[in-house]
Amino acid sequence: MWIADHTTDDAARVGGKASKLARLLDAGQPVPSFFTITTEAFRDVAMLAEDPGALREHLLERALPEGLDAAIVDAYETFFDADTLVAVRSSAVGEDADDTSFAGLHDSFLFVRGADALLAAVRKVWASVLNPRAIAYRREHDLPLTPPIAVIVQAMVPATRSGVVFTAHPSTGDVHQVVVSALYGVGEGLVSLGLDADTFVFDKSGEEIDREIVAKDEMVMHDPRGGGVARAEVADFDRGRACLDQDELRAVVDASLAIENHFRCPQDIEFCFDLHGRLVILQSRPITTVDELGPAAGEARLWDNSNIVESYAGVTSAMTFSFIRHAYANVYHCFCEVMGITPEVIRQQRATFENMLGLFRGRVYYNLDNWYRLVRLFPGYDYNRGFMESMMGVSETAGVEDAAERPSLMRRYLVELPALLRLVARTLFNFAGIERSVQRFENHFDACYQEWSTLDMDTLTPHQLETLYREMETKLLRRWHTPIVNDFYVMVFYGLLKKLCAEWCGDEAGTLQNDLVCGEGGIESTEPTRMLLRIARNAHGNDELRHFLIDHEPEEIVTRLPHEPRFASFAAQIDDYLERYGFRCVDELKLEEPSLHDRPAFVFQILANYLRHDQPLDLDASLERERAIRRDAETRAFAGLGPVRRAIFRRVLAATRRGVKNRENLRFARTKVYGLLRRLLRAMGGHFVRAGVLDRVDDIFDLTLDEVWSYLHGTAVTTDLRALATLRRAEFDRWREAEAPDDRFHTYGLPYHRNALRGRQQEIQSADGEFKGVGCCPGTVEGPVKVVASPSDDARLDGEILVAERTDPGWVPLYPSVSGLLIERGSILSHSAIVAREMGLPTIVGLRGLGEHVSTGDVVHMDGATGVVEPRKEEVLGDAA
């Protein structure tokens, strides 16, 4: 049976090894061509043996059935040239199976040339089924003692380097590591003669974590004189060098992980490189010693929490995750509809929409594979992929390959090209009307919000609360097209602006576009901070009130203020602020977090920061500085542009500014929705507590939305919600104590099963001690830092440089009290970057792990334009002395 005729159902005819080789070819792996002498030939020969005890002798010496030898020779001469060297290999039924490998128990013969040598080798392979070790192995595994065996006749590869790769560590069983052993020459030197080999250990993210390079004195090479192999000396130049370079190692590791993914379990793979330096896969079998433990193998998925960690830091409740997973699926499904993706394609992508996010140890991650699939649905994938990565702040590029067959020329031009043109037209139509769409959405949103925000949700019954949720879902969530279209608009135009700045304006630093979009104004999310600054300015002139706010703890002020008639006017201003913005909080997209209505002490903590300054803080001065940065950036950008380029650049810049401003305002609308939903769920929790279903109102956040609605409708699988909430709370509490997964990692097979959740981490500290992030707002600052985990922990600030793992809109009131902002997470379009630019605050994001290298009080020099942070440790030591 020729290789092209093999199918995945042929294992009973061609044996396990030949079937695996055919599957490797189907998976696109480079396997040498071969044909198989099927198990039927073996049965025909074995049936002629008169005495089972003499079967081995019969297989080796007796005449073959009529015509069989001629058929074998004819196949050899048909498929290979007369002088072609071939390997004659065993392929018994069950060989290289998932639970029984038979590794090394049957015989194979290399460098076979000519008809007579071929027939002799085939007989020896048949006879090896009776090898004592093979029989003992079958007895141990309770298998038939004389199984049918096929024979592979395969073109030999003149190998210059050979080796084996294990996609689980063969010594430790660690399924997260890939081990490569390789040497010069053919594989016999490693497999049969035991020559020393170089060893390389990688983790499955592709990072090399260990290597051992041995001194190689000899190797095994093909002997053209004898048609076999012969030992040879390794050249002096090569003896101490690694036999594989980095590109070759990368090719081996990538191929091995693809093979593991194809077979869905860890693999033991033989490979070589031919005379032209091409990788060839010779064999792949399961590693049966780790399979029984449940391997971390199979479908690979890439997870990344860039940007989203800004909104969902740390452990996020079951309720919040259940809502955002549903929201993402709903919103992006609708987005594709409005962008003109066909209903058929949308149906095909249902699993993509429903799995945009993942949850690992309570932390939210992007399923990046599905994000790439989503972007691939739209025109210009190769460009938009990079724009998406820039917007999301992912640390390195990736992507998904299209496994579909390449379409025919007729289909490409008659079906796919018109579809692409329709998509482009729909995209341009949506982009052209984005301002009108935003205005309509904001008007619709304001009307809905005004209606719902005035409701006393505590007076509604549980079923009325669910009805209200469904109404919110129908009127807003399923009409959230405009914010998502605008996000796509920003992704395209911001990416295009950045590209033009680099190519037309010579912006080598890659920050000019940030300076150009700052100072736009009209960003609604800065208004709560402006209002607090106005309140602080009024309080600054009242020494009695100022000292009251500075000298007392915020929690004490909450208790005393209503009973202080002398501060009645100030209390009214606070009530007005909470009426307008009481829905806000730190981590305001996590439904379980209490709002300012529930925890007003945070407002007084922020006001105390402002009032510690000798003079009232002036936000307008910062905004004017930001406008000056913008004017300077425009001068630099337009200086070298001709009339045509100037006109194009101006259009792109205007579109980018418009999109970024709209994006922030639409996100503020999202914050208001979360405020409403938080109130709704707490009201539902109150009903469950009064009914004895839950112990505390906050226990509602240990459930999922579906569990709550199912309980209302009598469709719950688990009706003991108290026990369910207790169990889940205990699990999430363990996750809070456990080490967090890395920012970016792969999982293989079952995501929660034996995956280490570890990946390559970006090193931000250079050899000379500098830290490099992404400059978002220019300006140089030198001074002490204050590392703040959460504003609710210790947010007393007086002009320090704020260092935080991430920020969200709830941190914005802290900004006027600091001189600079260093954020470990986030992207150039994250909220912290946008608002900081509007406030003229020098800012750097993407400084991963910075908090591990600096402590409160350390002095640093930061440059918001270049993204460089330089520690000034000597100044700290001098102060201490």
Order of alpha helices (4+ residues) and beta strands (2+ residues): alpha-beta-alpha-alpha-alpha-beta-beta-alpha-alpha-beta-beta-beta-alpha-beta-beta-beta-beta-alpha-beta-beta-alpha-beta-alpha-alpha-alpha-alpha-beta-beta-alpha-alpha-alpha-alpha-alpha-alpha-alpha-alpha-alpha-alpha-alpha-alpha-alpha-alpha-alpha-alpha-beta-beta-beta-beta-beta-beta-alpha-beta-beta-beta-alpha
